[in-house]
Amino acid sequence: GAVGAPPSVSRDPASAEAFARSLLEQAASGTPIADLARAHSDDPSGPRGGDLGVFLAGTFVPEFEAAIAGIEVDAFAVVQT
């Protein structure tokens, strides 16, 4: 139901959160986040290992920007946007 999601993505919010949390656990256990992004991301950044590049404040939705502003470098978080 996400506005920006490709039509092939059909997860409801609960299953999306469960999926994200399972990936978070894998990352916390040592699986490189870039490998997880390449294998599982629905975002165009997935093939780049989730690398969003350099961006200015105001580029992303406020929920995402607030989340990334509040975590340490190389930390992990699940954010609903």
C-alpha distance (Angstrom), angle and dihedral (degrees) to the residues before:
residue distance angle dihedral
G1 . . .
A2 3.80 . .
V3 3.79 112.0 .
G4 3.81 94.9 -133.9
A5 3.80 97.3 40.3
P6 3.79 119.3 113.5
P7 3.83 114.4 -110.5
S8 3.82 89.7 -109.2
V9 3.84 90.4 67.1
S10 3.78 110.4 86.9
R11 3.81 105.7 160.3
D12 3.78 117.9 134.8
P13 3.83 116.9 -134.4
A14 3.83 94.6 -96.3
S15 3.79 95.2 49.9
A16 3.83 90.8 43.3
E17 3.80 90.1 54.2
A18 3.82 92.2 46.7
F19 3.82 90.1 49.6
A20 3.82 91.6 48.0
R21 3.81 91.7 48.6
S22 3.82 90.9 50.6
L23 3.81 88.9 53.6
L24 3.81 89.6 46.6
E25 3.81 89.7 54.9
Q26 3.80 90.8 49.9
A27 3.82 90.7 50.5
A28 3.80 91.6 47.6
S29 3.82 88.2 51.2
G30 3.79 91.7 56.5
T31 3.81 106.6 -89.6
P32 3.80 105.3 139.7
I33 3.80 110.1 -106.7
A34 3.81 89.7 -137.1
D35 3.82 90.0 59.1
L36 3.81 90.7 49.6
A37 3.80 91.6 48.4
R38 3.81 92.7 49.3
A39 3.80 91.6 49.7
H40 3.80 101.1 39.6
S41 3.81 114.4 15.5
D42 3.81 120.0 118.5
D43 3.81 88.2 -167.0
P44 3.82 122.9 97.9
S45 3.84 86.9 -118.2
G46 3.83 90.5 65.4
P47 3.82 96.4 92.3
R48 3.82 87.9 52.3
G49 3.79 90.6 54.9
G50 3.79 91.7 -99.1
D51 3.80 93.2 -60.6
L52 3.81 107.4 158.0
G53 3.79 93.1 -173.5
V54 3.79 122.2 -143.9
F55 3.78 115.4 -33.2
L56 3.78 139.4 170.6
A57 3.79 126.1 -116.8
G58 3.79 109.9 -87.8
T59 3.80 94.1 37.7
F60 3.82 95.2 107.1
V61 3.80 134.5 41.1
P62 3.83 113.3 -75.0
E63 3.83 94.2 -111.1
F64 3.80 91.5 57.8
E65 3.79 94.3 44.2
A66 3.81 91.4 49.6
A67 3.80 90.5 50.6
I68 3.80 96.0 49.2
A69 3.80 91.1 45.7
G70 3.80 89.6 56.1
I71 3.81 101.7 50.1
E72 3.77 131.6 75.8
V73 3.80 121.8 -111.1
D74 3.83 109.7 -84.2
A75 3.82 91.6 16.8
F76 3.80 123.7 125.2
A77 3.80 132.3 -130.2
V78 3.79 139.5 167.9
V79 3.81 111.3 -131.2
Q80 3.79 127.2 -176.9
T81 3.80 110.2 -147.5
